[in-house]
Amino acid sequence: MTHKKKWLLLAPAGLLAIGAGASMVDWAGSLKAKGKPTGTWVLAGTVALVVLNAGVSIFGSSVVEKTLHELREKAAGN
């Protein structure tokens, strides 16, 4: 798979996971505000942070792929 294809796949996936994780963090906070058992909202919050951080990591990988793509394009143009 080329760097461009990886970038085009990873960027939206990362953004989607970041959005989902952020929404899940809010959901976990609402569980706490509703007085749900501690284990429930702590588990929900932990899963939410895992999803959010995975999204940031995936998006970071897409930035690497985009940079590698641009470097190869520049080298091919010289």
ChimeraX attribute file (.defattr): number of C-alpha atoms within 10 A of each C-alpha:
attribute: neighborCount
match mode: 1-to-1
recipient: residues
	/A:1	5
	/A:2	10
	/A:3	17
	/A:4	16
	/A:5	13
	/A:6	17
	/A:7	23
	/A:8	14
	/A:9	14
	/A:10	22
	/A:11	20
	/A:12	15
	/A:13	17
	/A:14	23
	/A:15	16
	/A:16	18
	/A:17	22
	/A:18	24
	/A:19	15
	/A:20	15
	/A:21	23
	/A:22	18
	/A:23	14
	/A:24	20
	/A:25	22
	/A:26	14
	/A:27	16
	/A:28	23
	/A:29	15
	/A:30	13
	/A:31	18
	/A:32	18
	/A:33	10
	/A:34	10
	/A:35	10
	/A:36	13
	/A:37	10
	/A:38	11
	/A:39	10
	/A:40	13
	/A:41	21
	/A:42	16
	/A:43	12
	/A:44	20
	/A:45	21
	/A:46	14
	/A:47	16
	/A:48	23
	/A:49	18
	/A:50	16
	/A:51	22
	/A:52	24
	/A:53	17
	/A:54	16
	/A:55	25
	/A:56	20
	/A:57	16
	/A:58	23
	/A:59	23
	/A:60	16
	/A:61	17
	/A:62	24
	/A:63	16
	/A:64	15
	/A:65	21
	/A:66	20
	/A:67	15
	/A:68	16
	/A:69	18
	/A:70	14
	/A:71	12
	/A:72	12
	/A:73	11
	/A:74	10
	/A:75	9
	/A:76	8
	/A:77	7
	/A:78	5
